[in-house]
Amino acid sequence: MAKPEEKTSSSLVRQIRPPPLSQHLREFASRRDAWVILARNMIPVVGIYCFGWSAALSVFNYWFDGLTALAAIVAALIPRALRETQPKTGRVTWLGTVVRGAVTWIFLVGIVGLPYWIVLIPLHDLLLGDELRRQLAHSPALWFTFGSLAASHFWKAFRMGYDTMPDKELKQRARWDIYLLVLRALAMFIMAAHGLYFVLVLSYLEIWPERALGAVFGDPSRLWKYDPPDPASDRRKR
């Protein structure tokens, strides 16, 4: 009886190869939204090379945008997680729940957002340099801009309805969104060596998200079905 499950699990995580480049080009040429996405992502690159924009600030914008979007999704999932793990017995205080939620959120952002922390190593000179610190310290407009960006991500995440989705839909939606943001962070490693190519990869993730997910995580329509194997259950089978 265990063999069909093993077959399903192995077929689920099998990578799906994207179609050839010629098909991508045909689809790109026929999709108006694809041109808009590429043009939007090219704005900072054009600004850097043509108008003298700060490279450090542009790279920080990409990094901060992805990290805050990830943090917002995790925050939207916390209330449901706390409710489902609430102890049956014992007194539960409002303050204790808030503290437990905040600690859980910090821990999960640290773990799930690990690619964003690691990418600080190759992009150290840009993201942790003196130039960026000076710009952020002396520009209230930048604080307002990045604050508004973070607020919009949190507003969007809580509007998604993670708290009320059925379990199957929740797993599919949350994994879809989080996996794409993780791939975005991994793509930033390209920026350390080939800045322009990162924009192309970022645009690909937005135009063909299902193909990017399929190439790395398997069937993107069945992300909800994949759960890492339980080592304890494996030992019991032996």
Order of alpha helices (4+ residues) and beta strands (2+ residues): alpha-alpha-alpha-alpha-alpha-alpha-alpha-alpha-alpha-alpha-alpha-alpha-alpha
